[in-house]
């Protein structure tokens, strides 16, 4: 099997980056479809229109909808009707993933992703997470082409609620451990090839920067300012985490996350908030050292990520609900060098909850 490393064509990040948008869209065509969240459009829509002054754009307010096959088909129909040359995903992960799906259905027209929050690594991999209309997990769509441009204006990221940046850290936290699991099992990366040394270096860097700069980056967005720590964590959350997961692989942390989507109680949580707790369960599943698990729990606690089922919103009927979760995990759970059963998943979640409770009790003593 050949070694494969895949990535988006252009990644642009920095304070005021939105003003640079025209420099990277010269070959995109003349008419675009902007798929944006309500918040992004209301707060930054005028700035985007100014940056796209030499283009004709059709804007769809995607606010509140799921990244589902229904919504993708709706927007494909709109794009065909309007004669669209390119697509832009503007806002958070859902409009970004929908934009990728529309791009795919339009035979890979040029696409730009412009995040207004750094809540996940959704901009980077050639993947969309597809949900059903009720918010439960449906499937993953894997694409043969990456996005042409990811552009992140950190002035915009700094104005968003800190919760989004923290959720992105929760998503990024899984990158190293899922990559290690896939390498240990010998499974191919999402790219379909053998993992490169560069990919391994990326997940190590992702984890190290996260622990070193995560708390300071949170303080930056709480103060609505751009700092070197914020720049590093935005890159971690979006670029490094995305490259790491795609070029190494995905395992139990995200598989368990997908299982949790069957519970209504967790639908108020952001993707990365769920992934953070599921990363703890992933480490328990692998019988990792207590010191490592404590380090991960302490990091989550410090930045405000869930470390117990109660913080996930699950307080009643826990045995029955976690059994349902453990029986609903996605196929990524198979990317370990040992058999992963629903019973093992169940025990890992319950143990992760116990360890989180113990840590909180120690902090309160």
C-alpha positions in Angstrom: 0.0 0.0 0.0 1.3 3.5 -0.9 1.8 6.3 1.6 -0.8 9.1 1.1 -1.0 12.6 2.6 -4.0 14.8 1.6 -4.8 18.4 2.3 -6.8 21.4 1.1 -5.2 23.5 -1.6 -4.9 26.8 0.3 -5.1 27.6 4.0 -5.2 31.3 5.0 -5.4 32.5 8.6 -4.8 35.7 10.5 -6.3 38.9 11.7 -8.0 40.7 8.8 -7.7 37.7 6.5 -11.2 38.2 5.0 -9.9 41.2 3.1 -7.5 38.8 1.3 -10.4 36.7 0.0 -10.3 38.1 -3.6 -6.6 37.1 -4.0 -7.5 33.4 -3.7 -10.7 33.3 -5.8 -9.5 34.4 -9.2 -10.3 31.0 -10.8 -13.6 30.4 -9.0 -15.9 31.8 -11.6 -18.4 34.7 -11.5 -21.5 33.5 -9.6 -21.4 31.7 -6.2 -23.8 30.2 -3.7 -23.1 31.3 -0.1 -24.4 28.8 2.5 -24.3 30.6 5.8 -25.5 30.3 9.3 -27.9 33.0 10.5 -25.5 34.3 13.1 -22.6 34.5 10.6 -24.7 36.3 8.0 -26.2 38.7 10.5 -22.8 39.6 12.1 -20.4 39.3 9.2 -22.5 39.1 6.0 -21.8 42.6 5.0 -18.1 42.1 5.3 -18.3 39.0 3.2 -20.3 40.8 0.5 -17.7 43.6 0.4 -14.9 41.0 0.0 -16.9 39.4 -2.8 -17.8 42.7 -4.5 -16.5 41.5 -7.9 -18.7 38.4 -7.8 -22.4 37.7 -8.0 -23.6 35.7 -5.1 -26.8 33.9 -4.0 -27.1 33.7 -0.3 -28.9 30.9 1.6 -29.5 31.4 5.3 -28.9 27.8 6.5 -29.4 28.7 10.2 -30.6 25.9 12.5 -30.9 23.2 9.8 -29.1 19.8 9.9 -26.4 18.8 7.5 -28.7 16.2 5.9 -29.3 14.7 2.5 -32.6 16.7 2.4 -30.8 20.0 2.8 -28.0 19.2 0.4 -30.5 18.2 -2.3 -32.5 21.4 -1.7 -29.4 23.5 -2.2 -28.2 21.5 -5.2 -31.5 22.3 -6.9 -31.1 26.0 -6.0 -27.5 26.0 -7.4 -28.6 24.4 -10.7 -31.5 26.9 -11.0 -29.2 29.9 -10.4 -26.3 28.6 -12.6 -23.7 28.6 -9.8 -20.0 28.5 -10.6 -18.7 28.0 -7.0 -19.8 27.4 -3.4 -18.9 29.0 -0.1 -19.6 27.6 3.3 -19.8 30.5 5.8 -20.2 30.0 9.5 -19.9 26.8 11.6 -19.5 23.1 10.8 -23.0 22.4 9.5 -23.0 25.0 6.6 -19.4 24.0 5.9 -20.3 20.3 5.6 -23.4 21.1 3.5 -21.3 23.2 1.2 -18.9 20.3 0.7 -21.9 18.0 -0.1 -23.3 20.5 -2.6 -19.9 20.9 -4.2 -19.7 17.1 -4.6 -23.2 16.9 -6.2 -22.2 19.7 -8.6 -19.2 17.6 -9.9 -16.7 19.4 -7.6 -17.1 23.1 -8.5 -14.6 25.3 -6.7 -15.4 25.7 -3.0 -14.2 28.0 -0.2 -14.8 27.4 3.5 -14.9 30.6 5.7 -15.4 29.7 9.3 -16.7 32.3 11.8 -16.0 30.0 14.7 -13.2 27.5 15.4 -15.5 24.9 17.0 -14.3 21.8 15.0 -11.9 20.6 12.3 -14.8 20.4 9.8 -13.2 22.9 7.3 -10.2 20.7 6.5 -10.9 17.0 5.7 -12.6 15.9 2.5 -15.5 14.6 4.6 -19.0 15.6 5.6 -20.8 14.3 8.6 -24.4 13.6 7.5 -27.2 13.7 10.0 -30.9 12.8 9.8 -33.4 15.5 10.0 -34.0 14.7 13.7 -30.3 15.3 14.5 -29.2 11.7 14.9 -26.1 10.5 13.0 -26.7 9.1 9.5 -23.4 8.5 7.8 -20.1 10.0 6.6 -19.6 11.2 3.0 -16.0 10.9 1.8 -14.9 13.0 -1.1 -12.2 12.7 -3.8 -11.4 16.4 -3.8 -10.5 18.8 -1.0 -11.8 22.3 -0.7 -9.9 24.9 -2.7 -9.6 27.4 0.1 -10.0 27.7 3.9 -9.9 31.3 5.0 -10.1 32.2 8.7 -10.1 35.7 10.0 -9.0 35.5 13.6 -10.6 39.0 14.3 -13.9 37.2 13.6 -13.0 34.1 15.7 -12.1 36.3 18.7 -15.6 37.9 18.8 -17.4 34.5 19.0 -18.4 33.0 22.4 -15.5 31.1 24.1 -17.7 28.0 24.1 -17.1 27.5 20.4 -13.3 27.6 20.6 -13.4 25.3 23.6 -15.5 22.8 21.7 -12.9 22.9 18.9 -10.3 21.9 21.4 -12.5 19.0 22.5 -12.6 17.8 18.9 -8.9 18.3 18.4 -8.2 16.4 21.7 -9.1 13.1 20.0 -6.7 13.5 17.1 -3.6 12.0 18.6 -5.3 9.1 20.3 -7.4 8.1 17.3 -4.4 8.3 15.1 -2.4 6.1 17.4 -5.2 3.5 17.4 -5.4 3.4 13.6 -1.6 3.0 13.3 -1.5 0.3 15.9 -4.3 -1.6 14.1 -2.6 -1.2 10.7 -5.8 0.2 9.2 -5.5 2.6 6.3 -6.1 6.3 6.9 -9.2 8.0 5.7 -7.2 8.9 2.6 -7.0 5.2 1.8 -3.2 4.9 2.1 -0.6 4.1 4.7 0.1 6.8 7.3 3.0 9.1 6.5 5.6 10.4 9.1 4.2 13.9 8.5 0.8 12.7 9.6 2.2 11.3 12.8 4.1 14.5 13.5 0.9 16.5 13.0 -1.1 14.6 15.6 1.8 15.0 18.2 2.0 18.7 17.5 -1.8 19.0 17.7 -1.8 17.5 21.2 1.2 19.4 22.5 0.0 22.8 21.4 -3.5 22.1 22.7 -2.2 21.4 26.3 0.2 24.3 26.2 -1.9 27.1 24.7 -5.5 26.0 25.1 -6.3 27.8 28.4 -4.6 31.0 27.2 -6.5 30.9 24.0 -9.8 30.6 25.9 -8.9 33.7 27.8 -8.2 35.5 24.6 -11.7 35.0 23.2 -13.2 35.8 26.5 -11.4 39.1 26.2 -12.3 39.5 22.5 -8.7 39.9 21.5 -6.3 38.1 19.1 -3.2 36.8 20.7 -0.4 34.4 19.6 -2.1 31.7 21.8 -5.4 32.1 20.0 -3.7 32.0 16.6 -2.1 28.7 17.6 -5.3 27.1 18.8 -7.3 28.2 15.8 -4.7 26.4 13.7 -4.9 23.4 16.0 -8.7 23.2 16.0 -9.1 23.6 12.2 -6.0 22.7 10.3 -3.9 20.3 12.5 -6.9 18.4 13.8 -8.4 18.1 10.4 -5.2 16.9 8.7 -4.5 14.6 11.6 -7.8 12.9 11.6 -7.9 12.5 7.8 -4.3 11.4 7.3 -4.1 9.1 10.4 -7.7 7.9 11.0 -10.7 8.0 13.3 -11.5 5.5 16.0 -13.5 5.1 19.2 -13.7 8.7 20.3 -15.7 9.7 17.3 -17.5 6.4 17.1 -18.8 6.7 20.6 -19.8 10.3 19.8 -21.9 9.0 17.0 -23.6 6.6 19.4 -24.4 9.5 21.8 -26.4 11.3 19.0 -29.3 8.8 19.6 -29.9 10.5 22.9 -32.0 13.7 22.9 -30.3 14.9 26.1 -27.0 15.6 24.3 -28.4 17.5 21.3 -27.7 20.8 23.1 -24.0 20.0 23.1 -21.6 21.0 20.4 -19.8 18.3 18.5 -16.4 18.8 20.3 -18.0 18.9 23.7 -19.3 15.4 23.1 -16.0 14.2 21.6 -14.0 15.4 24.6 -15.9 13.1 27.0 -15.8 10.3 24.4 -12.0 10.7 24.2 -11.8 9.9 27.9 -13.9 6.8 27.2 -11.6 6.0 24.3 -8.6 6.1 26.6 -10.3 3.8 29.1 -11.2 1.4 26.3 -7.5 1.2 25.4 -6.4 0.7 29.1 -4.2 3.8 28.9 -2.2 4.8 31.9 -4.1 6.5 34.7 -1.6 9.4 34.6 -2.4 10.1 30.9 -6.2 9.8 31.5 -5.9 12.2 34.5 -3.9 14.7 32.3 -6.7 14.6 29.7 -9.4 15.0 32.3 -7.6 17.9 34.0 -7.3 19.7 30.6 -11.0 19.2 29.9 -11.8 20.5 33.4 -9.6 23.5 33.1 -11.0 24.7 29.8 -14.6 23.7 30.6 -15.3 20.5 28.6 -17.6 17.8 29.9 -15.9 15.1 32.1 -19.1 13.3 33.4 -22.4 12.1 32.0 -24.2 14.6 34.2 -22.3 17.4 32.4 -23.3 15.8 29.1 -26.9 16.2 30.3 -27.6 12.5 31.2 -28.8 12.2 34.8 -31.5 9.5 34.8 -31.8 6.0 33.4 -28.1 5.8 32.8 -27.7 2.0 32.3 -30.4 1.8 29.7 -29.3 5.0 27.9 -25.6 4.1 27.8 -26.5 0.6 26.6 -28.4 2.2 23.7 -25.3 4.4 23.0 -22.9 1.5 23.1 -25.1 -0.4 20.6 -25.2 2.7 18.2 -21.5 3.5 17.7 -20.3 4.0 14.2 -17.9 1.7 12.3 -14.9 3.8 13.3 -14.9 1.7 16.5 -13.3 -1.1 14.5 -10.1 0.9 14.0 -8.4 -0.6 17.0 -5.9 -3.5 17.3 -8.4 -5.5 19.3 -12.1 -6.4 19.1 -14.3 -3.6 20.3 -17.7 -4.8 21.5 -20.7 -3.0 22.7 -20.1 -4.4 26.2 -16.6 -2.9 26.2 -17.9 0.5 25.0 -20.5 0.5 27.7 -17.9 -0.3 30.4 -15.6 2.4 29.1 -18.3 5.1 29.2 -19.3 4.2 32.7 -15.7 4.1 33.9 -15.0 7.5 32.2 -17.9 9.0 34.1 -16.6 7.5 37.4 -13.1 8.9 36.8 -14.6 12.3 35.9 -16.7 12.3 39.1 -13.6 11.3 41.2 -11.6 14.2 39.7 -14.3 16.7 40.5 -14.6 15.4 44.0 -10.8 15.8 44.5 -11.0 19.4 43.2 -13.6 20.2 45.7 -11.8 18.9 48.7 
